[in-house]
Amino acid sequence: MSESGEQSTATAQQAPPDTVTPPPRHRTFRTRLRHFRARVRAKPKTNKAWRLGIGVLGTIVLILGVIAIPYPGPGWLIVFAGLGILATEFAWAGRLLRFARRHYDRWMAWVGRQHVIVKCLLGLLTCAVVLATLWLLGAPYLVAKLVGLGHWTWLQSPFV
């Protein structure tokens, strides 16, 4: 038999063109997530609940990040994570995320170019913000009471 006859026999044994081939078994996580999100979008009530849940979760993470900014640790990382969560569903959050990252990068580049005295002054300002917020939350007085200095009433917060 000729080669063309073998090819036509091989193509004839393939599945008919009107049948749908099943999707590959090993999809990537991103593909599965896209399909899941498409199924959620197809149902208006489920979509609204999903967006509300993402909005609440992203807002909580964002607020925690803003609170954590002046303290040692990943404050800005938490802020960007909160905006990233919100950006998965809301276009305004994506724009805000790009804006915040651009200005954060510009600020860090500016600080990096400054003299060591300016960097020290910025560190002292950060320390003052941390101490002021701790005082407003009543943390120094709580520690003072624990070590037997509860008579130092000047450490009490005006709000707590």
BELRA-V356385 format. One record per pair of residues at least 12 apart in sequence whose ideal C-beta (glycine too) atoms are under 6 Angstrom apart, sorted by the first residue. I is the first residue (numbers start at 1). J is the second residue. Records with the same first field share a line. If there is no record, write none. Layout:
I=J / J
//
This chain:
51=89
54=89
57=85
58=82 / 85 / 86
61=81 / 82 / 85
62=82
64=78
65=78 / 79 / 82
70=126 / 129 / 130
71=130
83=97
136=157
138=157 / 160
140=155
141=155 / 156
//
